Amino acid sequence: MKKVLIINGGQNFGHSGGKYNDTIAENTLEVLKSFDNIEVQITNVSEGYDRHEEVKKFVWADYIIYHTPIWWFQLPNGLKKYIDEVFTAGHAKGIYMSDGRNAVNPQINYGTGGMLGGRKYMLTTSWNAPATAFTLPGEFFSEKSVDEGPLFGFHRMNAFVSLKKMESFHFHDVEKNANIERDMKLYRAHVKNVFEQELKPQLA
């Protein structure tokens, strides 16, 4: 039995109600339920949490799936606070032990003190920006992808605690040109494909 932790970072703030990420989380759960050998826990950050219980969930999980909107090119404040509090509470308790360096030679091995080795994570993000803002020459993100550009630090954060990246999925143009039915169909196929590959040895 494989264990999946879904972290829903959507929240109600300004003109955002968090409903889009609720829908993504619901679709994730729907797909994962189609597998007989997956157990799921969900944390809805906006509903509150106990940081120490969240540490236990990270240690429990084989896979972590993050769902987050992007506000001003970064994580929303609620999810950022969640990560700050939970990862800090996880020091020497299953998330990370140190930054990995040794006083004998502090110039090397930074970022090798994570404790979540053997586990993987998937990131989904939702953007007002269209996909072309990341891919076309001369457009805003200078042909840098979401993962290599704005969310590079997020991925290094996960690497710091020894999580291995699975293929991300990014929703674009969700404010002005959303097609929820189309996008959720594509997303469900993505989740199904990723986990079929992950669980292939077990399903054989």
C-alpha positions as MATLAB code, in Angstrom:
seq = 'MKKVLIINGGQNFGHSGGKYNDTIAENTLEVLKSFDNIEVQITNVSEGYDRHEEVKKFVWADYIIYHTPIWWFQLPNGLKKYIDEVFTAGHAKGIYMSDGRNAVNPQINYGTGGMLGGRKYMLTTSWNAPATAFTLPGEFFSEKSVDEGPLFGFHRMNAFVSLKKMESFHFHDVEKNANIERDMKLYRAHVKNVFEQELKPQLA';
ca = [
       0.000    0.000    0.000;
       1.457    3.353   -1.089;
       0.631    6.514    0.874;
      -0.081    9.916   -0.673;
      -0.329   13.263    1.103;
      -2.239   15.951   -0.801;
      -1.498   19.514    0.316;
      -4.101   21.969   -0.927;
      -2.594   25.465   -0.715;
      -5.598   27.353   -2.083;
      -6.980   30.068    0.162;
      -9.525   32.841    0.329;
      -7.744   36.158   -0.018;
      -8.487   39.268   -2.056;
     -10.373   38.208   -5.177;
      -9.303   34.557   -4.799;
     -11.697   32.130   -3.139;
      -9.469   29.063   -3.332;
     -12.147   27.145   -5.259;
      -9.976   26.355   -8.275;
      -7.419   24.517   -6.165;
     -10.214   22.772   -4.281;
     -11.345   21.428   -7.659;
      -7.811   20.290   -8.503;
      -7.535   18.486   -5.155;
     -10.904   16.796   -5.707;
      -9.799   15.575   -9.140;
      -6.537   14.287   -7.686;
      -8.408   12.309   -5.060;
     -10.799   10.939   -7.688;
      -7.921    9.535   -9.745;
      -6.017    8.141   -6.773;
      -9.130    6.322   -5.563;
      -9.080    4.351   -8.816;
      -5.945    2.588   -7.567;
      -6.541   -0.189   -5.053;
      -3.125    0.142   -3.470;
      -3.073    3.844   -2.533;
      -4.002    5.409    0.807;
      -4.568    9.184    0.909;
      -4.485   11.969    3.479;
      -5.379   15.570    2.628;
      -4.339   18.804    4.309;
      -6.341   21.893    3.369;
      -3.991   24.607    4.554;
      -6.734   27.244    4.778;
      -8.633   25.130    7.323;
      -5.777   25.218    9.833;
      -3.323   22.556   10.907;
      -1.095   21.308   13.711;
       2.509   21.627   12.543;
       3.635   18.553   14.466;
       0.861   16.420   12.982;
       1.866   17.680    9.537;
       5.445   16.559   10.151;
       4.098   13.079   10.869;
       2.173   13.161    7.582;
       5.318   13.981    5.603;
       7.140   11.116    7.292;
       4.147    8.810    6.682;
       3.802    9.608    2.980;
       5.519    7.964    0.036;
       4.315   10.780   -2.238;
       3.444   14.415   -1.579;
       1.264   16.319   -4.039;
       1.257   20.105   -3.701;
      -1.594   22.163   -5.151;
      -1.001   25.895   -5.142;
      -2.136   29.052   -6.880;
       0.622   31.493   -7.778;
       0.293   35.012   -6.372;
       2.730   37.643   -7.545;
       4.983   34.900   -8.946;
       5.310   33.113   -5.605;
       3.468   30.783   -3.236;
       0.461   32.333   -1.460;
       1.164   33.521    2.059;
      -0.794   30.724    3.751;
       1.123   27.944    2.017;
       4.466   29.673    2.550;
       3.696   29.956    6.275;
       2.675   26.291    6.352;
       5.992   25.222    4.822;
       7.997   27.507    7.109;
       6.270   26.161   10.212;
       6.064   22.488    9.275;
       9.558   22.123    7.868;
      11.031   23.932   10.859;
       9.075   21.673   13.227;
      10.445   18.717   11.274;
      14.059   19.469   12.179;
      15.581   16.215   13.468;
      12.055   14.734   13.504;
      11.925   13.273   10.039;
      12.072   16.160    7.551;
      15.686   17.323    7.772;
      18.607   16.873   10.132;
      20.918   19.689    9.023;
      22.071   21.521    5.906;
      24.386   18.574    5.282;
      27.708   20.330    5.773;
      30.498   19.358    8.117;
      32.609   21.842   10.080;
      35.765   20.186    8.746;
      34.947   21.350    5.192;
      31.919   23.651    5.205;
      32.349   24.581    1.546;
      30.790   21.347    0.248;
      27.759   19.087    0.706;
      25.239   21.888    1.343;
      21.684   20.609    0.957;
      22.416   16.971    1.744;
      20.942   16.768    5.254;
      17.357   15.896    4.298;
      15.546   12.978    5.932;
      12.786   12.290    3.381;
      14.874   10.173    1.035;
      12.963    7.566   -0.964;
       9.897    9.785   -1.196;
       8.711   11.819   -4.182;
       6.589   14.912   -4.783;
       4.457   16.413   -7.522;
       3.662   20.098   -7.959;
       0.598   21.636   -9.565;
       0.246   25.392   -9.948;
      -2.479   27.655  -11.289;
      -1.674   30.895  -13.106;
      -3.367   33.882  -14.648;
      -0.418   33.925  -17.080;
      -0.947   31.996  -20.336;
       1.410   29.159  -21.210;
       2.822   31.256  -24.044;
       4.230   33.754  -21.517;
       6.759   31.043  -20.666;
       7.479   29.681  -24.132;
       7.441   32.449  -26.756;
      10.537   34.567  -27.487;
      10.155   38.087  -26.139;
       7.363   37.179  -23.737;
       7.404   37.880  -20.006;
       9.294   34.881  -18.600;
      12.109   34.920  -21.184;
      11.427   31.331  -22.272;
      11.969   29.999  -18.760;
       9.529   27.274  -17.711;
       7.556   27.451  -14.477;
       9.839   24.841  -12.912;
      13.103   26.364  -14.130;
      12.037   29.962  -13.547;
       9.586   31.215  -10.869;
       9.367   27.893   -8.998;
      13.055   26.964   -9.106;
      13.429   27.779   -5.396;
      10.417   25.648   -4.498;
      12.000   22.636   -6.162;
      15.332   23.208   -4.452;
      13.477   23.435   -1.129;
      12.094   19.945   -1.720;
      15.509   18.685   -2.788;
      16.909   20.086    0.489;
      14.737   17.655    2.450;
      15.643   14.839    0.012;
      12.367   14.650   -1.901;
      12.623   13.605   -5.550;
      10.609   15.513   -8.171;
       7.920   13.919  -10.318;
       6.551   15.627  -13.417;
       4.706   18.862  -12.604;
       1.400   20.038  -14.045;
       0.626   23.730  -14.499;
      -2.765   25.318  -15.173;
      -2.561   28.537  -17.196;
      -4.834   31.461  -18.035;
      -7.308   30.436  -15.350;
      -8.749   33.913  -14.766;
      -9.449   35.187  -18.274;
      -9.654   32.032  -20.361;
     -10.354   29.042  -18.129;
     -11.690   25.794  -19.554;
     -12.096   23.722  -16.424;
     -13.573   20.640  -18.094;
     -10.730   20.435  -20.627;
      -7.988   21.204  -18.121;
      -9.212   18.759  -15.494;
      -9.460   16.016  -18.118;
      -5.833   16.645  -19.087;
      -4.818   16.780  -15.438;
      -6.573   13.536  -14.502;
      -4.788   11.813  -17.374;
      -1.490   13.234  -16.116;
      -2.009   11.937  -12.564;
      -3.164    8.538  -13.834;
      -0.124    8.201  -16.095;
       2.365    9.300  -13.425;
       1.045    6.910  -10.796;
       0.654    4.016  -13.214;
       4.363    4.395  -13.924;
       5.200    4.734  -10.229;
       3.174    1.689   -9.245;
       4.010   -0.436  -12.288;
       6.143   -2.989  -10.399;
       3.318   -3.474   -7.898;
       0.614   -3.755  -10.544;
       2.534   -6.354  -12.570;
];
